[in-house]
Amino acid sequence: MSLLSQENIIGQEELKNHNIKKYEFKSITSEMLESGKILEPSKEINKETTSEINESEILGETQASTEVQNTESTMQKIATLEQELVERLLQKTDELSSSLAKLQIQFEKLQVESEQRVASAREEGYKDGFREAETKAKDELFAEINTQKKSLVDSIITLESALKQSQKHLEDLEKELSAISVDIAKEVILSEVSENSQKIALGLTKELLNSIMDATNIKIKVNPSDYLFLKEQLSENTKVEILADSAVSLGGVVIVSDSGNLDGTIMARYKNLKQSVLENMRD
């Protein structure tokens, strides 16, 4: 299970700072129906219809902008989660470092105590048997040292596991951010095309014509909205014929020539870009 999924959005400590109450729906009484507080269905439908018409007009103008803002909001949330993950990892690293320091202090203290025990046993050994007391002290010392070693090794294994999980989360976030960036670029491009499709189509046409300079019979298919502009701009080029084709999207061009065909539509170029990004992420 990922580190992110182990905590609620609002922690238990933060719940005390919020006033959360159950919402109770108010019942509809016969007096409310008689007094006209509840609107008749036909009036409500008329109001809702008028509101839906106004909202649809506004929605048509702001849809592209809203999609971009929503995507940017998603990126900000992902960046915030990534930052929180790194902070948690650093915090756990600090806690482990503190624990290791405490273990070292305990080990040194135990060593001093063991030496004192050995010294004390040595003095008593002359009466009760020095070797037996010394062996017992050493056994106790080694047993305690082994216990501390095991605790230290377990802590290191836990840290390594947390680091691997964090690294995997970061890699997943990088891939997701790359895909989101490409989608945002698509929205920005489509918004730009809707405003300057003619200039974009002209730029793509000139770029593609440079790759087939030796061709003699060239037909350029463009969207009907871009047709007149390109026909005027390329009127001096006698080798090309401009054709209006509704199958070509705004700002895009399709070139058919004796040297080969070129697809310069916006969506075709976007698909090539996204495929390239995804292949780089897999590598």
C-alpha positions in Angstrom: 0.0 0.0 0.0 1.4 3.4 -0.9 2.4 6.0 1.7 -0.2 8.4 0.4 -3.1 6.0 1.0 -2.2 5.5 4.7 -3.5 9.0 5.8 -6.9 10.7 5.6 -7.2 14.0 3.8 -8.0 15.6 7.2 -5.9 14.0 10.0 -7.3 13.1 13.4 -5.6 16.0 15.1 -7.0 18.5 12.5 -10.5 17.2 12.9 -10.7 19.1 16.2 -10.3 22.4 14.3 -13.4 21.7 12.1 -17.0 22.0 13.0 -18.6 19.0 11.2 -22.4 18.5 11.7 -24.9 16.2 10.1 -27.2 18.0 7.7 -30.9 17.3 8.3 -33.3 17.8 5.4 -36.4 19.8 6.3 -39.7 17.9 5.7 -42.4 19.3 3.4 -45.6 19.9 5.3 -49.1 20.4 4.0 -49.1 24.0 5.3 -46.1 24.7 3.1 -47.9 23.3 0.1 -51.0 25.3 0.8 -49.1 28.6 1.4 -47.3 28.3 -2.0 -43.8 27.9 -0.6 -43.3 24.9 -2.8 -43.4 25.9 -6.4 -45.6 24.2 -8.9 -43.7 21.7 -11.2 -44.6 23.7 -14.4 -43.1 26.9 -13.0 -40.0 25.2 -11.8 -39.5 23.6 -15.2 -39.8 26.9 -17.0 -37.2 28.5 -14.7 -34.9 25.5 -15.0 -35.2 25.6 -18.8 -34.4 29.3 -19.0 -31.4 28.7 -16.7 -30.2 25.8 -18.8 -30.3 27.9 -22.0 -28.2 30.7 -20.3 -25.8 28.2 -18.9 -25.3 26.4 -22.2 -24.4 29.7 -23.9 -21.9 30.6 -21.2 -20.5 27.0 -21.2 -19.8 27.1 -24.9 -17.6 30.1 -24.4 -15.6 29.0 -21.4 -15.3 25.2 -21.9 -11.7 25.2 -23.3 -10.5 27.6 -20.5 -12.2 25.5 -17.8 -10.6 22.3 -19.1 -7.1 23.9 -19.0 -7.7 25.2 -15.5 -8.9 21.8 -14.2 -5.8 20.1 -15.6 -3.5 22.7 -14.1 -5.3 22.2 -10.7 -4.7 18.4 -11.1 -1.0 19.1 -11.7 -0.8 21.3 -8.6 -2.4 18.6 -6.5 0.0 16.0 -7.8 3.0 18.3 -7.1 1.7 18.9 -3.6 1.3 15.2 -3.0 4.9 14.7 -4.3 6.2 17.3 -1.9 4.4 15.8 1.0 5.8 12.4 0.2 9.4 13.7 0.1 8.8 15.6 3.4 7.5 12.4 5.1 10.5 10.4 3.8 12.9 13.0 5.2 11.0 13.0 8.5 11.2 9.2 8.8 14.9 9.4 7.9 15.5 11.9 10.7 13.6 9.7 13.1 15.7 6.7 12.2 18.9 8.7 12.5 17.8 9.8 16.0 17.0 6.2 16.9 20.4 5.0 15.7 22.1 7.7 17.8 20.2 6.6 20.9 21.2 3.0 20.2 24.8 4.0 19.9 24.6 5.8 23.3 22.9 2.8 24.9 25.6 0.5 23.4 28.4 2.7 24.8 26.7 2.8 28.2 26.2 -1.0 28.2 29.8 -1.5 27.3 30.9 0.7 30.3 28.6 -1.2 32.6 29.9 -4.5 31.3 33.5 -3.5 31.9 32.4 -2.5 35.4 30.8 -5.9 35.9 33.9 -7.6 34.7 36.1 -5.6 37.0 33.7 -6.3 39.9 33.5 -10.0 39.0 37.3 -10.1 38.8 37.6 -8.9 42.3 35.0 -11.4 43.5 36.5 -14.1 41.3 39.4 -14.6 43.7 36.9 -15.9 46.2 34.1 -17.4 44.1 35.9 -18.3 40.9 37.2 -15.5 38.6 36.7 -17.4 35.3 33.1 -18.3 36.0 32.2 -14.7 36.7 34.1 -13.4 33.7 32.4 -15.8 31.4 29.0 -14.9 32.7 29.7 -11.2 32.2 30.9 -11.7 28.7 27.9 -13.8 27.8 25.5 -11.1 29.0 27.5 -8.5 27.1 27.4 -10.5 23.8 23.7 -11.2 24.2 22.9 -7.6 24.6 25.1 -6.6 21.7 23.4 -9.1 19.5 20.0 -7.8 20.5 21.1 -4.2 19.6 22.6 -5.4 16.3 19.4 -7.1 15.3 17.4 -4.0 16.1 19.7 -1.9 14.1 19.6 -4.2 11.1 15.7 -4.3 11.2 15.7 -0.5 11.2 18.0 -0.3 8.2 15.8 -2.8 6.3 12.7 -0.8 7.1 14.4 2.4 5.8 15.5 0.7 2.6 11.9 -0.5 2.0 10.5 3.0 2.5 13.0 4.4 0.1 12.1 2.0 -2.6 8.4 2.7 -2.2 9.1 6.4 -2.3 11.2 6.1 -5.4 8.4 4.1 -7.2 5.9 6.8 -6.2 8.1 9.5 -7.6 8.6 7.6 -10.9 4.8 7.1 -11.2 4.2 10.8 -10.6 6.8 11.8 -13.2 5.0 9.6 -15.8 1.6 11.0 -14.9 2.9 14.6 -15.0 4.4 14.0 -18.5 1.1 12.6 -19.8 -0.8 15.5 -18.2 1.6 18.0 -19.7 1.0 16.7 -23.2 -2.8 16.9 -22.7 -2.5 20.5 -21.5 -0.4 21.2 -24.6 -3.2 19.8 -26.7 -5.8 22.1 -25.1 -3.5 25.1 -25.5 -2.9 24.2 -29.2 -6.6 23.7 -29.9 -7.4 27.0 -28.3 -4.7 28.8 -30.4 -5.9 27.1 -33.6 -9.4 28.2 -33.0 -8.2 31.8 -33.0 -5.4 31.7 -35.6 -6.1 28.7 -37.8 -5.3 30.5 -41.0 -1.8 31.6 -39.9 -1.1 28.1 -38.4 -2.2 26.4 -41.7 0.1 28.7 -43.7 3.1 28.0 -41.4 2.5 24.2 -41.6 2.2 24.4 -45.4 5.5 26.3 -45.9 7.2 23.8 -43.5 5.9 20.8 -45.4 6.6 22.3 -48.8 10.3 22.6 -47.9 10.5 18.8 -47.6 9.2 18.2 -51.1 10.9 21.0 -53.1 11.5 18.7 -56.0 7.8 17.8 -56.5 6.1 19.3 -59.5 2.4 18.3 -59.0 1.3 19.4 -55.5 -2.2 19.6 -54.2 -2.8 21.2 -50.7 -6.0 20.3 -48.9 -7.1 22.7 -46.2 -10.2 23.4 -44.1 -12.8 25.6 -46.0 -12.3 28.3 -43.3 -8.6 28.6 -44.2 -9.0 28.1 -48.0 -9.2 31.7 -49.2 -6.4 32.9 -47.0 -4.0 30.2 -48.1 -5.0 30.6 -51.8 -4.2 34.3 -51.6 -0.9 33.8 -49.7 0.3 31.1 -52.1 -1.0 32.6 -55.3 2.5 33.1 -56.7 3.5 29.5 -56.3 2.4 28.0 -59.6 3.3 24.4 -58.6 0.6 24.1 -55.9 -3.2 23.8 -56.1 -5.2 24.8 -53.0 -8.3 22.6 -52.4 -11.0 23.1 -49.7 -11.7 19.9 -47.8 -14.0 19.8 -44.8 -12.3 16.5 -43.6 -9.2 18.6 -42.8 -9.4 20.2 -39.3 -8.9 23.9 -38.7 -5.2 24.9 -39.0 -4.2 21.6 -40.6 -3.0 20.8 -44.1 -2.8 17.6 -46.1 -0.3 17.6 -49.1 -0.7 15.2 -52.0 2.2 15.2 -54.5 4.1 13.0 -56.9 6.9 12.8 -54.2 4.5 11.5 -51.5 1.7 12.5 -49.2 2.1 14.5 -46.0 -0.4 14.7 -43.1 0.0 18.0 -41.4 -3.3 18.0 -39.4 -3.1 19.2 -35.9 -4.3 16.0 -34.3 -1.9 13.9 -36.4 1.0 16.0 -35.1 -0.3 15.8 -31.5 -0.6 12.0 -31.7 3.0 11.8 -32.9 4.2 14.0 -30.0 2.3 12.1 -27.4 3.6 8.7 -28.7 7.1 10.0 -28.6 6.7 11.2 -24.9 5.2 7.9 -23.8 8.0 5.9 -25.5 10.6 8.0 -23.7 8.8 7.4 -20.4 8.9 3.6 -21.0 12.7 3.8 -21.7 
